[in-house]
Amino acid sequence: MLHAYAYGPDDEQKIITVSWWVSRVACDAWRASWEETRRRAAIAPYVLSEQEALYRGRELIVPEQP
C-alpha cells in the first residue's frame, strides 16, 4: 500500500476509505492475508454495510496560481 485515507462526517456514522496500491496483485495479496482477515473480524460488529470498487486513475496537476 502506498497511501490510505479515511473520510467521514463529524458524527463518524459513515466512513469512506481510499487506498493506493503498487499493483492489483499487491492489493489482492493484502486482502487474502491473515492480518486483513483479523482486522475485518475485529470491526465486523460495527459495520452495517460495505461496498468495494476498483478504480483506475491518474494524478492531476494543479496549475500554479498567478
MARKEGU-750770 format. One record per atom (N, C-alpha, C, O): residue in one letter; x, y, z. Coordinates in steps of 0.001 Angstrom, whole numbers, plus 500000, padded with zeros to 6 digits. Each point is the difference from the previous one (the first is absolute). Layout:
N
AXYZ
...
***
This chain:
66
M500849498828500000
M499151501172500000
M500895501235500000
M500967500083500757
L498700500857498398
L500764501240499930
L499421501080500904
L500740500708500683
H497933499416499320
H499315501015500795
H498634499469500395
H499433499157499306
A500034501336501812
A498634499683500402
A499419501204500724
A500681500654500790
Y498062499627498934
Y499302501122500608
Y498617499541500442
Y499403499121499379
A500090501477501694
A498639499757500462
A499286501344500060
A500529500971500540
Y498275499074498906
Y499203501222499966
Y498644499721500634
Y499467498897499880
G499981502097500790
G498675499838500565
G499528501261500682
G500784500918500243
P497913499129500071
P499456501157500708
P500417499984501459
P500555499015500488
D499175502078500200
D500393500119501405
D499376498934500895
D500601499604500998
D498189499922498654
D499344498999500848
D500565498591499792
D499639499079500733
E501230500747498291
E500688498734499710
E499050498829499758
E500360498848500244
Q498423501444499274
Q499055498924499708
Q500290499330498664
Q499625498848499782
K501040501870499333
K500412499431498720
K501472500325499806
K500452501102500311
I500275497942499180
I501416500217499726
I500288499486498598
I499578498905499629
I501129501881499615
I500450499607498670
I501512499899500065
I500670500944500419
T499866497934499176
T501451499849499964
T500453499879498553
T499321499406499163
V501826501163500569
V500599499979498668
V501448499590500186
V500696500537500862
S499757498523498339
S501399499570500094
S500617499884498613
S499321499712499014
W501987500522500943
W500769499893498767
W500967498834500156
W500672499867501023
W499388499300497961
W500830498795500044
W501010499994498870
W499793500627498961
V501291498665501251
V501024499825498970
V499401499276498798
V500292500331498851
S498861498669501434
S499383499215498936
S498736499324500523
S499778499937501209
R499411499568497892
R498812499240500386
R500417498720500712
R499329499568500937
V501765499825498633
V500502498774500631
V500341500270501469
V499674499191500868
A500977501936499415
A500349500348501376
A498742500208500845
A499942499563501150
C499062501097498285
C498739500218500715
C499313498664500281
C499542499763501118
D500383499373497886
D499371498690500185
D500737499165501047
D499375499284500783
A501950500813499226
A500782499260500997
A499674500493501409
A499859499195500920
W500022502106499252
W499619500536501304
W498611499531500396
W499777499589501139
R499291500472497920
R498620499601500300
R499927498537500443
R499123499637500783
A501778499533498730
A500011498571500351
A500849499703501242
A500065498852500439
S500582502165500127
S500926499772501108
S499280499751501327
S498840500372500177
W501872498997500736
W499481499758501346
W499731501321500710
W499001500126500708
E501874500856499115
E499841501287500665
E498707500682499578
E499293500551500845
E500386499424497878
E498769500615499514
E498781499214500472
E498977500593500341
T501119498102499682
T498898499173500513
T499736500338501461
T498847500143500408
R502204499983500372
R499876500337501419
R499435501409500185
R499166500221500878
R501281500730498304
R499497501374500084
R498508500045499702
R499236500649500714
R500352498660498229
R498581499981499641
R499149499349501086
R498888500455500271
A501613498507500338
A499261499339501088
A499837500944501189
A498959500000500657
A502063500800499620
A499949500919501137
A498981501115499791
A499352500427500955
I500498500047497821
I499065501104499755
I498610499530499588
I499082500816499920
A500741497907499820
A498723499473499521
A498791500421500836
A498962500318499420
P501120499700501910
P498826500407500781
P499555501447499758
P498867500360500319
Y502008500458499125
Y499707501419499803
Y499651500345498552
Y499635501141499715
V500468497906499377
V499771500246498578
V498579499582499644
V499637498829500115
L499561502150499449
L498628499702499598
L499926499581498542
L499193499143499640
S501642501456499519
S500054499627498583
S501362500398499456
S500714500825500569
E499607498564498324
E501306500258499393
E499867499906498492
E499293499136499479
Q501389501754499827
Q500078499966498550
Q501459500142499615
Q500772500690500666
E499584498659498271
E501386500060499561
E500035500154498485
E499173499432499287
A501793501341500232
A500165500194498561
A501472500250499702
A500740500509500842
L499663499134497973
L501362500253499533
L499925501017498876
L499268499817499027
Y501491501249501116
Y500034501042498986
Y501432500196499514
Y500951499886500773
R499183500402497971
R501293500402499456
R499993501518499902
R498958500598499730
G502171500019500483
G500037501451499954
G501385500506499689
G500922499236499712
R499197502054500354
R501299500639499776
R500060501261500833
R498971500557500383
E502221499879499889
E500188501215500779
E499692501208499129
E500409500067498841
L498877500868501721
L499703501246499297
L500932501096500510
L500265500106501198
I500206500675497901
I500911501092500350
I499176501277500166
I499231500373499114
V500938500289502025
V499313501272500255
V500890501116499479
V501152500125500415
P498317500685498676
P500823501081499458
P500384501005501093
P499253500216500953
E501907500380498890
E500426501034500931
E499112501210499839
E499596500350498891
Q500100500289502235
Q499189501210499978
Q500900501204499732
Q501101500090500543
P498423500844498609
P500840501188499714
P500151500899501194
P500671501028499917
***
